[in-house]
Amino acid sequence: MFTACGSNEAAHDNAALGTTDVSATTTAPSAPPVGVSPTNSSPGAVQPPPPPASTTDSPMAVTPPPPPPPNSPTSTPPVPVTPVNTAPSMTSVTPAPSASETATTLPSAPASGGAGNGPSGEVGGAANPEVGGAGEPGPAPTGVVDPGAEVIFEDDFESGSVGMGPADWDTFISYQVNPMNPQGDGTGATIGTEQKHGGSQAIHFNGGSSPAMITRALPQGTNKIVVTAWVWMSRQLGNQAAESQNHETLIGIRAKPGDANDEIRFGEIKGAIGVNEVPTDNIMPKLEQWHTGESVAAMTWSCMEIVFAGDQPQHELHAWIDGKELLSITSGDQWQNGNMPADWMKGKFTEVILGWQSFSNNTIDVWMDDVVVSTGRVGCR
């Protein structure tokens, strides 16, 4: 039983192995980062959608900056950002009763307001289990539970106001922290009722080339988190054949509040489930795995468990979807644009980011519910 303890992208359109693009450095509410245009014309190269007045595939901002000289990064002075929310304090919780890597069922807990072949835990139950609302007991978590895992914070979005951003979170919309939400073009992160996994409400993200996200501070000293969330998307994630697909961000961690130029982004890379790290703008998987592999179905709820493990000499990232491990980064040679250092997550455990941004101009709807951020895997709730 667990008790809660409180509370970008320059497209790396680099199809030639060994060639690295450079992301620009900007900070909110400045215009989004500008990337380096592709120079490779090999058959496997993926050309990004043509952006306005530039040969880069950078995301559009509300007021874009003058285009830089070709293949030249740009930067603007950083603008201080003061998020509303601060890191939660940590208290100990009852350790998980099982260390097994097989399916584990825990007692009910109250609800609260590509490719890798590593071991995985099978998640039991239907894709849409009924979960009690705020203050009501939900079903027992299913899947793998790490011994001693602590819940840092969790949210079922039942206590928030429909049409508003969730309490206890900051919003990061169109490269601004806590701006008008939603924006005039509909880009936003608000609580809604049209889709929900449990209870009667969930958080709804409507975004495209501009980010529509919520962020929340992590406790100082954090070096490992697991983000568990039930996710519904109007578009399939992964195994996208179209060569126009570049990169999509769904879940990540960030070094500086409001700065999308220093973060790790889990989502999709060149049509495959993958990861992007900035400022190196390195991407995973490699070219031969682009536009293939596993996928997450559209229009249905899926349990995602994304592990950001910076608590060991070789940092690792794992992604389990509905109990199956679909992505595993365990060494520095798995990246497209050259090897990554072992400590590639260092300094990025400042805040967690959830939502949607597409560097392929895919505007879609994403819903998330029953989110848990913890120090280890706690199962799908």
C-alpha positions as CSV (number, residue, x, y, z in Angstrom):
1,M,0.0,0.0,0.0
2,F,1.3,3.4,-1.0
3,T,0.7,6.8,0.6
4,A,1.4,9.9,-1.3
5,C,4.1,12.0,0.3
6,G,3.2,15.4,-0.9
7,S,3.3,17.0,-3.3
8,N,11.6,21.1,-27.6
9,E,13.1,20.9,-30.9
10,A,15.1,21.8,-33.2
11,A,14.4,18.9,-35.5
12,H,17.2,16.6,-35.5
13,D,16.5,15.8,-39.1
14,N,19.9,14.0,-39.5
15,A,19.5,10.9,-41.5
16,A,23.3,10.6,-42.1
17,L,24.8,8.6,-39.3
18,G,27.3,10.6,-37.2
19,T,26.1,14.0,-38.2
20,T,24.7,16.1,-35.4
21,D,22.4,19.1,-35.5
22,V,22.6,21.9,-33.0
23,S,19.6,23.2,-31.2
24,A,19.3,26.9,-30.4
25,T,19.0,28.1,-26.9
26,T,16.0,30.2,-26.0
27,T,13.9,30.6,-22.9
28,A,10.3,31.3,-22.3
29,P,8.5,33.5,-23.2
30,S,11.0,33.9,-26.1
31,A,10.2,32.4,-29.5
32,P,10.8,28.7,-29.7
33,P,14.3,27.2,-30.5
34,V,15.5,27.3,-34.1
35,G,17.2,24.2,-35.4
36,V,19.7,23.4,-38.1
37,S,18.3,22.5,-41.5
38,P,19.1,19.1,-43.0
39,T,21.9,18.7,-45.4
40,N,21.7,15.0,-46.1
41,S,19.9,13.6,-49.1
42,S,20.4,10.0,-48.5
43,P,17.4,7.7,-49.3
44,G,16.6,7.2,-45.6
45,A,16.6,10.9,-44.8
46,V,13.3,12.4,-43.6
47,Q,12.5,15.9,-44.8
48,P,10.5,18.0,-42.3
49,P,7.4,19.9,-43.3
50,P,8.2,23.3,-44.9
51,P,8.1,26.0,-42.2
52,P,7.3,29.6,-43.0
53,A,10.3,31.8,-44.0
54,S,12.8,29.2,-42.9
55,T,14.4,26.0,-44.0
56,T,14.4,24.6,-40.5
57,D,11.7,22.4,-39.0
58,S,11.6,24.3,-35.7
59,P,8.2,24.7,-34.1
60,M,6.2,27.9,-34.9
61,A,5.9,30.5,-32.1
62,V,3.3,33.2,-31.9
63,T,5.8,35.8,-33.0
64,P,8.7,34.1,-34.8
65,P,12.2,35.7,-34.8
66,P,13.9,36.8,-38.0
67,P,15.3,33.8,-39.7
68,P,19.0,33.1,-39.0
69,P,21.7,32.6,-41.6
70,P,21.4,29.0,-42.9
71,N,22.8,26.4,-40.6
72,S,23.5,28.9,-37.9
73,P,22.1,28.7,-34.4
74,T,20.5,31.6,-32.8
75,S,20.0,32.6,-29.2
76,T,18.3,35.2,-27.1
77,P,19.1,36.3,-23.6
78,P,17.3,34.2,-21.0
79,V,14.2,35.6,-19.4
80,P,13.7,34.7,-15.7
81,V,10.6,32.6,-15.1
82,T,9.0,32.2,-11.7
83,P,6.7,29.3,-11.7
84,V,3.8,29.2,-9.4
85,N,4.4,25.8,-8.0
86,T,7.4,24.6,-6.0
87,A,8.8,21.2,-5.3
88,P,6.9,18.9,-2.9
89,S,8.4,17.7,0.3
90,M,9.2,14.0,0.6
91,T,8.1,11.7,3.4
92,S,8.5,8.0,3.7
93,V,5.8,5.6,2.6
94,T,5.1,2.0,3.3
95,P,7.4,-0.1,1.0
96,A,5.8,-2.2,-1.7
97,P,5.2,-5.8,-0.6
98,S,6.7,-7.4,-3.6
99,A,10.0,-7.2,-5.5
100,S,8.9,-9.6,-8.2
101,E,9.1,-8.7,-11.9
102,T,5.8,-10.4,-12.4
103,A,2.3,-9.1,-12.1
104,T,1.7,-7.9,-8.5
105,T,-1.6,-6.8,-7.0
106,L,-1.6,-4.4,-4.1
107,P,-4.4,-3.5,-1.7
108,S,-6.7,-0.7,-3.0
109,A,-5.3,2.8,-2.7
110,P,-7.4,5.9,-2.4
111,A,-7.7,8.1,-5.5
112,S,-6.2,11.5,-5.2
113,G,-6.9,15.1,-6.4
114,G,11.7,2.0,-30.1
115,A,12.5,-1.0,-29.2
116,G,13.9,-2.8,-26.2
117,N,13.8,-6.3,-25.0
118,G,14.3,-6.0,-21.3
119,P,12.1,-7.7,-18.7
120,S,8.6,-6.4,-18.4
121,G,5.6,-6.9,-16.1
122,E,2.3,-7.8,-17.5
123,V,-0.5,-5.4,-16.6
124,G,-3.8,-7.1,-15.9
125,G,-7.3,-5.9,-16.3
126,A,-9.2,-4.1,-19.1
127,A,-8.0,-1.1,-20.9
128,N,-10.7,1.0,-19.3
129,P,-11.2,-0.1,-15.7
130,E,-13.6,1.9,-13.6
131,V,-11.7,4.0,-11.1
132,G,-13.3,5.8,-8.2
133,G,-13.5,9.6,-8.0
134,A,-11.6,11.8,-5.6
135,G,-11.8,10.5,-2.1
136,E,-13.2,7.1,-3.2
137,P,-11.2,3.9,-3.3
138,G,-10.1,2.8,-6.7
139,P,-9.0,-0.7,-7.8
140,A,-5.7,-2.2,-6.8
141,P,-2.7,-1.2,-8.9
142,T,-1.7,-3.8,-11.4
143,G,1.7,-4.6,-12.9
144,V,5.3,-4.4,-11.5
145,V,5.8,-2.7,-8.2
146,D,9.4,-1.8,-7.1
147,P,10.2,-2.4,-3.5
148,G,10.5,0.8,-1.5
149,A,9.0,3.0,-4.2
150,E,7.7,6.3,-2.9
151,V,5.0,8.4,-4.4
152,I,6.2,12.0,-4.9
153,F,2.8,13.3,-6.1
154,E,-0.3,12.1,-7.9
155,D,-3.3,13.6,-9.5
156,D,-6.6,12.3,-10.8
157,F,-7.8,15.9,-11.8
158,E,-11.1,15.4,-10.0
159,S,-10.7,18.5,-7.8
160,G,-10.0,20.9,-10.6
161,S,-12.4,23.2,-12.4
162,V,-13.5,22.2,-15.9
163,G,-12.0,24.5,-18.5
164,M,-9.2,25.6,-16.3
165,G,-5.6,24.4,-15.8
166,P,-5.1,21.9,-12.9
167,A,-4.2,23.2,-9.4
168,D,-0.7,22.4,-8.2
169,W,0.7,22.5,-11.7
170,D,2.1,25.2,-14.0
171,T,1.1,25.4,-17.6
172,F,3.6,25.7,-20.5
173,I,1.7,26.8,-23.5
174,S,3.1,28.4,-26.7
175,Y,6.5,28.7,-24.9
176,Q,5.0,30.7,-22.1
177,V,4.6,29.8,-18.4
178,N,1.1,30.2,-17.1
179,P,-0.3,32.3,-20.0
180,M,-3.9,32.6,-21.1
181,N,-5.2,29.0,-21.2
182,P,-6.4,28.1,-23.7
183,Q,-4.9,30.4,-26.3
184,G,-7.0,32.0,-29.0
185,D,-6.1,29.2,-31.5
186,G,-7.2,26.5,-29.0
187,T,-3.8,25.5,-27.8
188,G,-4.2,24.7,-24.2
189,A,-4.1,22.3,-21.2
190,T,-7.4,22.3,-19.4
191,I,-9.5,19.9,-17.3
192,G,-12.4,18.4,-19.2
193,T,-15.0,15.6,-19.1
194,E,-15.2,14.3,-22.6
195,Q,-12.6,11.6,-22.0
196,K,-11.6,10.2,-18.6
197,H,-10.1,7.0,-17.4
198,G,-11.4,7.2,-13.8
199,G,-13.8,9.5,-12.1
200,S,-15.4,12.2,-14.1
201,Q,-12.5,14.4,-15.2
202,A,-9.1,14.3,-16.9
203,I,-6.5,16.8,-18.2
204,H,-7.0,17.6,-21.9
205,F,-4.1,18.8,-24.1
206,N,-4.7,20.4,-27.5
207,G,-1.4,21.2,-29.1
208,G,0.6,21.1,-32.3
209,S,3.7,22.9,-33.3
210,S,3.3,25.0,-30.1
211,P,3.6,23.1,-26.8
212,A,0.5,22.5,-24.7
213,M,1.8,21.1,-21.4
214,I,1.6,21.1,-17.7
215,T,4.7,21.1,-15.5
216,R,5.4,20.4,-11.8
217,A,8.5,20.8,-9.7
218,L,10.4,17.8,-8.4
219,P,12.1,17.7,-5.0
220,Q,15.6,18.9,-4.8
221,G,18.1,16.1,-5.2
222,T,15.8,13.9,-7.3
223,N,17.8,11.7,-9.7
224,K,15.2,9.1,-10.6
225,I,11.4,9.2,-11.3
226,V,8.8,7.0,-12.8
227,V,5.9,8.8,-14.5
228,T,2.8,6.6,-14.6
229,A,-0.2,7.9,-16.5
230,W,-3.2,6.7,-18.4
231,V,-3.0,8.3,-21.8
232,W,-5.6,8.7,-24.6
233,M,-4.5,10.1,-28.0
234,S,-6.5,10.9,-31.1
235,R,-3.4,9.8,-33.1
236,Q,-1.4,6.6,-33.0
237,L,2.0,6.9,-31.4
238,G,4.8,5.0,-33.2
239,N,5.0,3.0,-36.4
240,Q,4.2,6.0,-38.6
241,A,5.3,5.4,-42.2
242,A,5.0,9.0,-43.4
243,E,8.4,10.5,-43.9
244,S,7.1,13.9,-42.9
245,Q,7.1,12.6,-39.3
246,N,9.8,14.3,-37.2
247,H,9.4,14.3,-33.5
248,E,6.6,14.4,-31.0
249,T,6.9,15.1,-27.2
250,L,4.5,13.5,-24.7
251,I,6.3,13.1,-21.3
252,G,9.7,14.4,-20.1
253,I,11.9,16.1,-17.6
254,R,13.5,19.5,-17.7
255,A,16.5,21.3,-16.2
256,K,15.1,24.8,-15.9
257,P,11.5,25.9,-15.4
258,G,10.1,27.3,-18.6
259,D,13.1,26.5,-20.7
260,A,12.4,23.9,-23.4
261,N,16.0,23.9,-24.6
262,D,17.4,21.7,-21.8
263,E,15.2,18.6,-21.4
264,I,14.6,15.0,-22.2
265,R,11.5,14.3,-24.4
266,F,9.8,10.9,-24.6
267,G,7.4,10.4,-27.5
268,E,8.1,9.7,-31.1
269,I,11.2,10.1,-33.3
270,K,10.9,9.8,-37.1
271,G,7.7,7.8,-36.8
272,A,9.1,5.4,-34.1
273,I,8.6,5.5,-30.4
274,G,11.7,7.2,-29.1
275,V,13.5,10.0,-27.2
276,N,15.2,13.3,-28.0
277,E,17.7,15.1,-25.7
278,V,18.5,18.8,-25.9
279,P,20.7,20.7,-26.0
280,T,22.6,18.0,-27.9
281,D,19.5,17.4,-30.1
282,N,20.5,13.8,-30.2
283,I,17.8,11.2,-31.0
284,M,17.0,7.6,-30.4
285,P,16.3,5.2,-32.1
286,K,18.8,5.1,-35.0
287,L,17.9,5.6,-38.7
288,E,17.3,1.9,-39.5
289,Q,14.5,1.8,-36.9
290,W,12.7,4.9,-38.1
291,H,9.0,4.6,-39.2
292,T,8.7,1.1,-37.9
293,G,8.4,-0.8,-34.6
294,E,5.8,-0.9,-31.9
295,S,2.9,1.5,-31.6
296,V,0.4,2.8,-29.1
297,A,-3.2,2.7,-30.5
298,A,-5.2,5.8,-30.9
299,M,-8.6,6.5,-29.4
300,T,-8.1,4.2,-26.4
301,W,-6.6,4.5,-22.9
302,S,-3.1,3.0,-22.4
303,C,-1.1,2.9,-19.2
304,M,2.4,4.4,-19.7
305,E,5.2,4.0,-17.3
306,I,8.2,6.1,-18.3
307,V,11.4,5.5,-16.2
308,F,14.0,8.3,-16.0
309,A,16.8,6.6,-14.1
310,G,19.8,9.0,-13.4
311,D,20.6,7.3,-10.1
312,Q,23.3,5.0,-11.5
313,P,26.6,5.4,-13.4
314,Q,25.0,4.7,-16.7
315,H,21.7,6.6,-17.0
316,E,18.8,4.7,-18.4
317,L,15.3,5.3,-19.8
318,H,12.6,2.7,-20.1
319,A,9.1,2.9,-21.4
320,W,6.4,0.3,-20.5
321,I,3.1,0.6,-22.3
322,D,0.3,-1.6,-20.9
323,G,2.9,-3.7,-19.1
324,K,5.1,-4.3,-22.2
325,E,8.5,-2.7,-22.5
326,L,8.6,-0.9,-25.8
327,L,11.7,1.2,-25.4
328,S,14.9,0.8,-23.4
329,I,18.0,3.0,-23.5
330,T,20.8,1.4,-21.5
331,S,24.0,2.5,-23.3
332,G,25.5,5.5,-25.0
333,D,25.8,3.9,-28.4
334,Q,22.0,3.6,-29.1
335,W,21.8,7.2,-30.3
336,Q,21.6,8.4,-33.9
337,N,24.0,11.4,-33.7
338,G,26.9,9.9,-31.9
339,N,27.4,8.4,-28.5
340,M,25.8,10.1,-25.5
341,P,27.7,10.4,-22.2
342,A,26.8,8.0,-19.4
343,D,25.3,10.8,-17.3
344,W,23.1,12.3,-20.0
345,M,20.3,13.0,-17.6
346,K,22.4,15.0,-15.2
347,G,20.8,18.2,-14.0
348,K,17.5,17.6,-15.7
349,F,15.5,16.5,-12.7
350,T,14.0,19.9,-11.9
351,E,10.5,19.5,-13.2
352,V,8.4,17.0,-14.9
353,I,6.5,17.8,-18.2
354,L,3.3,16.3,-19.5
355,G,1.3,17.1,-22.6
356,W,1.9,17.4,-26.4
357,Q,4.2,19.2,-28.8
358,S,4.7,18.1,-32.4
359,F,7.7,19.1,-34.5
360,S,5.8,17.6,-37.4
361,N,2.9,20.0,-37.2
362,N,0.5,17.3,-35.9
363,T,-2.3,19.0,-34.0
364,I,-4.1,16.4,-31.9
365,D,-6.0,15.8,-28.7
366,V,-4.3,14.1,-25.8
367,W,-5.9,13.2,-22.5
368,M,-4.2,12.1,-19.3
369,D,-5.6,10.8,-16.1
370,D,-4.6,9.1,-12.9
371,V,-1.0,10.4,-13.0
372,V,1.5,9.3,-10.5
373,V,5.1,10.5,-10.2
374,S,7.2,8.3,-8.0
375,T,10.7,7.1,-7.2
376,G,10.0,3.6,-8.6
377,R,7.3,1.7,-10.4
378,V,4.1,1.6,-8.5
379,G,1.8,-0.1,-11.0
380,C,-1.0,1.1,-13.2
381,R,-3.8,2.5,-11.0
